[in-house]
Amino acid sequence: MSEIQRPGALYQQVAAAIRDAILAGEFPPGAPLPSEAQLIERYKVSRPTVRNAVAALRAEGLIDVQHGKGSFVRAAAQPVLTVERRITRTSAGHFATHDGVEWEQAQEPSVHRTQTTEATGRALGLGEGEEMFGCDRLLTDPATGARALHRTLIPLATAEGTPLAQAPDTEPAKVYEILAEAGHTLSWTETVQARMPLPDERAALEIPDATPILHTTRVTHGADDNQPLLLEELRVSADRTQVAYRITAAQPPAVR
C-alpha cells in the first residue's frame, strides 16, 4: 500500500487507515491485526508512529492488545445480562426488588461513615459535608460471571430512630420496609448515565480498557413531602449488561 496522505498527526493518519480497514471488513472481529513490522511496512512509518496509532485505537475500544500475542479487533459485544429495575410491595407490606438476577455477594459488605459530595448532596437535597452511612457491595451473577457494584448512602437524619442507625448494611428491600414502618410513603426516581470507569471500578468489575459503565442512581423519596431519604448506586459494565424498565401509564391528576 502506498504511503498515506491525510491531514493530522501521522499516528492519527495511521489509526484512521487501520480503522477504515477494520470497518471495511479486511480485519473482522476477533481477527489479529498485522504485526508491528507489517504495519510499518504497510504504511511506511516509524515504529513509534505505529505504536501510537495502535494505542489510539485501543483507547477507542476498537482493538484489544494481548501481551505476547498482539493486537486483535474487538468483537462487537452483546449484553449477556439484563437487569430489571422495578420494585414491588406485597399486601403484607414487604418490598422486593426484581433485578431478574440472582446476585451473589463476592465479599462482605463494606460499611463506612462518609459525607455528601456536591453530586450526592444535590440528589439527596442536602448540602456538601452532611454525614451519611455508606455501604458498598460487590455482586456477581453466577450464571454469566458479570459483576456489579452497589452502593447505599443513608443520611444520618434518615437512619435516626430506626434500625438503620445500627445496621446500615441492611438489604435495600428491607430498608424500604423499615422506612415505610417509620411512617414514610415511598416513591422512587432513577437515572442512568453512561461514563468511563474510574480505575478502581474497572478493576473491581473486571472489564476491558476503553469500556464504559452504566451508572444507575436511584433516590428513595418520602412521598408525603417528597424529601429524599436514601440514595443507591448500581454500576455495571456497559458491554455485558443492559438495564430494563417496566413502564406503565400514570393516572392523570384529578381536575379540581
TAWOLIN-V632334 format. One record per residue. N is the residue number from 1. RES is the residue in three letters. SS is DSSP state (2 for helix, 1 for strand, 0 for the rest). PHI is phi in radians with two decimals (999 if undefined). PSI is psi in degrees with one decimal (999 if undefined). Layout:
n: (N;N)
res: (RES;RES)
ss: (SS;SS)
phi: (PHI;PHI)
psi: (PSI;PSI)
//
This chain:
n: (1;2;3;4;5;6;7;8;9;10;11;12;13;14;15;16;17;18;19;20;21;22;23;24;25;26;27;28;29;30;31;32;33;34;35;36;37;38;39;40;41;42;43;44;45;46;47;48;49;50;51;52;53;54;55;56;57;58;59;60;61;62;63;64;65;66;67;68;69;70;71;72;73;74;75;76;77;78;79;80;81;82;83;84;85;86;87;88;89;90;91;92;93;94;95;96;97;98;99;100;101;102;103;104;105;106;107;108;109;110;111;112;113;114;115;116;117;118;119;120;121;122;123;124;125;126;127;128;129;130;131;132;133;134;135;136;137;138;139;140;141;142;143;144;145;146;147;148;149;150;151;152;153;154;155;156;157;158;159;160;161;162;163;164;165;166;167;168;169;170;171;172;173;174;175;176;177;178;179;180;181;182;183;184;185;186;187;188;189;190;191;192;193;194;195;196;197;198;199;200;201;202;203;204;205;206;207;208;209;210;211;212;213;214;215;216;217;218;219;220;221;222;223;224;225;226;227;228;229;230;231;232;233;234;235;236;237;238;239;240;241;242;243;244;245;246;247;248;249;250;251;252;253;254;255;256)
res: (MET;SER;GLU;ILE;GLN;ARG;PRO;GLY;ALA;LEU;TYR;GLN;GLN;VAL;ALA;ALA;ALA;ILE;ARG;ASP;ALA;ILE;LEU;ALA;GLY;GLU;PHE;PRO;PRO;GLY;ALA;PRO;LEU;PRO;SER;GLU;ALA;GLN;LEU;ILE;GLU;ARG;TYR;LYS;VAL;SER;ARG;PRO;THR;VAL;ARG;ASN;ALA;VAL;ALA;ALA;LEU;ARG;ALA;GLU;GLY;LEU;ILE;ASP;VAL;GLN;HIS;GLY;LYS;GLY;SER;PHE;VAL;ARG;ALA;ALA;ALA;GLN;PRO;VAL;LEU;THR;VAL;GLU;ARG;ARG;ILE;THR;ARG;THR;SER;ALA;GLY;HIS;PHE;ALA;THR;HIS;ASP;GLY;VAL;GLU;TRP;GLU;GLN;ALA;GLN;GLU;PRO;SER;VAL;HIS;ARG;THR;GLN;THR;THR;GLU;ALA;THR;GLY;ARG;ALA;LEU;GLY;LEU;GLY;GLU;GLY;GLU;GLU;MET;PHE;GLY;CYS;ASP;ARG;LEU;LEU;THR;ASP;PRO;ALA;THR;GLY;ALA;ARG;ALA;LEU;HIS;ARG;THR;LEU;ILE;PRO;LEU;ALA;THR;ALA;GLU;GLY;THR;PRO;LEU;ALA;GLN;ALA;PRO;ASP;THR;GLU;PRO;ALA;LYS;VAL;TYR;GLU;ILE;LEU;ALA;GLU;ALA;GLY;HIS;THR;LEU;SER;TRP;THR;GLU;THR;VAL;GLN;ALA;ARG;MET;PRO;LEU;PRO;ASP;GLU;ARG;ALA;ALA;LEU;GLU;ILE;PRO;ASP;ALA;THR;PRO;ILE;LEU;HIS;THR;THR;ARG;VAL;THR;HIS;GLY;ALA;ASP;ASP;ASN;GLN;PRO;LEU;LEU;LEU;GLU;GLU;LEU;ARG;VAL;SER;ALA;ASP;ARG;THR;GLN;VAL;ALA;TYR;ARG;ILE;THR;ALA;ALA;GLN;PRO;PRO;ALA;VAL;ARG)
ss: (0;0;0;0;0;0;0;0;0;2;2;2;2;2;2;2;2;2;2;2;2;2;2;0;0;0;0;0;0;0;0;1;0;0;0;2;2;2;2;2;2;2;2;0;0;0;2;2;2;2;2;2;2;2;2;2;2;2;2;2;0;0;1;1;1;1;0;0;0;1;1;1;1;0;0;0;0;0;0;0;1;1;1;1;0;0;1;1;1;0;0;0;0;0;1;1;1;0;0;0;0;0;1;1;1;0;0;0;0;1;1;1;1;1;1;0;0;2;2;2;2;2;2;2;0;0;0;0;0;0;1;1;1;1;1;1;1;1;1;1;1;0;0;0;0;0;1;1;1;1;1;1;1;1;1;2;2;2;2;0;0;0;2;2;2;0;0;0;0;0;0;2;2;2;2;2;2;2;2;2;2;0;0;0;0;1;1;1;1;1;1;1;1;1;1;1;0;0;2;2;2;2;2;2;2;0;0;0;0;0;0;1;1;1;1;1;1;1;1;1;1;1;0;0;0;0;1;1;1;1;1;1;1;1;1;1;1;0;0;0;1;1;1;1;0;0;0;0;0;0;0;0;0;0;0;0)
phi: (999;-1.26;-1.08;-1.36;-2.39;-2.40;-1.26;1.79;-1.04;-1.08;-1.13;-1.19;-1.11;-1.14;-1.05;-1.12;-1.16;-1.15;-1.03;-1.04;-1.15;-1.15;-1.18;-1.39;1.58;-1.12;-2.09;-1.30;-0.93;1.55;-1.41;-1.34;-1.36;-0.99;-1.15;-0.94;-1.09;-1.19;-1.19;-1.06;-1.22;-1.13;-1.84;0.99;-2.29;-1.46;-1.07;-1.02;-1.12;-1.09;-1.12;-1.16;-1.15;-1.12;-1.10;-1.14;-1.18;-1.16;-1.12;-1.29;1.47;-1.49;-2.35;-2.00;-1.89;-1.85;-1.02;1.52;-2.09;2.14;-1.84;-2.28;-1.20;-1.26;-1.24;-1.12;-1.36;-2.04;-0.97;-1.78;-2.45;-1.94;-1.77;-1.51;-1.83;-2.63;-2.25;-2.21;-2.36;-1.44;-1.11;-1.45;1.61;-1.50;-1.71;-2.51;-1.78;-1.87;-1.36;1.29;-2.27;-1.55;-1.10;-2.04;-1.45;-1.32;-2.77;-1.13;-1.01;-1.83;-1.82;-2.66;-1.64;-2.54;-2.31;-1.16;-1.68;-1.04;-1.24;-1.23;-1.12;-1.11;-1.14;-1.68;1.21;-2.18;-1.42;-1.25;1.48;-1.35;-1.28;-2.51;-1.58;-2.16;-2.38;-1.90;-2.22;-1.84;-1.96;-2.33;-1.74;-1.10;-1.29;-2.10;1.44;-1.12;-2.05;-2.52;-1.88;-2.07;-2.22;-2.01;-2.11;-2.11;-1.02;-1.03;-1.12;-1.29;-1.30;-1.00;1.38;-2.20;-1.05;-1.14;-1.13;-1.79;-2.39;-1.19;-1.58;-1.02;-1.04;-0.91;-1.06;-1.23;-1.04;-1.02;-1.10;-1.10;-1.15;-1.14;-1.15;-1.41;1.83;-1.51;-1.66;-1.64;-2.53;-2.39;-2.21;-2.54;-2.26;-2.24;-2.20;-1.70;-2.69;-1.36;-1.34;-1.29;-0.97;-1.23;-1.19;-1.09;-1.19;-1.16;-1.49;0.96;-1.98;-1.19;-1.04;1.01;-1.99;-1.32;-2.05;-1.72;-1.94;-1.73;-2.08;-2.04;-1.94;-1.63;-1.93;-1.50;-1.13;-1.07;-2.20;1.04;-1.32;-1.06;-1.94;-2.75;-2.21;-2.15;-2.21;-2.16;-2.15;-2.40;-1.27;-1.29;-1.53;-2.08;-2.33;-2.26;-1.90;-2.27;-2.25;-1.61;-1.92;-2.16;-1.35;-1.39;-1.24;-1.18;-1.08;-1.18;-1.48;-1.83)
psi: (142.0;165.3;144.6;146.0;90.4;160.4;160.5;171.6;151.6;-41.8;-32.3;-34.9;-43.9;-43.3;-41.5;-39.8;-42.3;-41.2;-44.4;-41.1;-38.4;-46.7;-27.1;-6.6;4.5;-36.8;97.5;165.2;132.4;-12.4;149.7;148.1;160.8;157.1;167.2;-46.8;-38.9;-38.1;-37.0;-44.9;-38.9;-43.1;-0.1;49.4;175.2;166.3;-45.7;-36.5;-44.2;-43.2;-39.9;-36.7;-44.3;-39.4;-38.8;-42.5;-33.6;-41.4;-30.3;-14.7;14.1;-27.9;159.0;141.7;119.8;112.0;129.2;-9.4;-33.1;-164.7;139.0;143.8;128.3;133.8;145.9;117.9;140.0;134.0;131.5;-6.4;131.8;122.9;112.9;125.4;90.7;158.4;135.9;161.1;132.4;169.0;-22.8;-1.4;6.2;138.5;152.9;138.6;127.9;82.9;-16.1;10.3;134.5;77.2;142.8;145.5;121.9;-20.0;168.0;144.0;143.5;115.2;136.7;162.6;138.5;-176.6;155.3;142.2;-177.2;-43.4;-49.5;-33.2;-41.0;-41.8;-32.5;2.6;30.4;163.4;176.9;149.5;8.4;139.7;139.7;158.8;141.3;142.8;120.5;134.5;137.8;116.9;151.3;148.4;110.4;-22.9;-34.3;-15.5;-1.1;147.9;156.3;145.2;123.7;131.3;134.6;130.4;119.6;111.3;146.2;-33.4;-32.0;-40.8;-26.8;131.3;7.7;166.1;-16.9;-23.9;-28.1;-19.2;68.1;-7.5;14.0;141.1;143.0;-44.4;-38.5;-32.9;-44.6;-42.1;-42.4;-42.6;-38.3;-40.5;-24.1;0.1;4.3;137.0;115.1;147.0;167.2;147.4;149.7;141.5;154.6;129.6;136.8;130.7;166.0;143.4;153.5;159.0;-40.2;-31.1;-43.4;-39.7;-44.7;-37.2;-9.6;54.6;154.9;166.9;154.3;31.2;123.3;167.0;158.4;121.1;105.7;129.7;121.6;126.4;127.9;126.5;148.1;107.1;-20.2;-40.4;7.3;22.7;123.6;132.7;-26.6;145.1;129.7;142.3;134.0;126.3;125.9;160.0;129.8;-16.8;-10.1;-13.9;143.3;153.0;145.7;146.5;143.3;124.8;127.6;155.6;126.4;147.9;136.5;150.0;146.8;140.7;127.0;999)
//
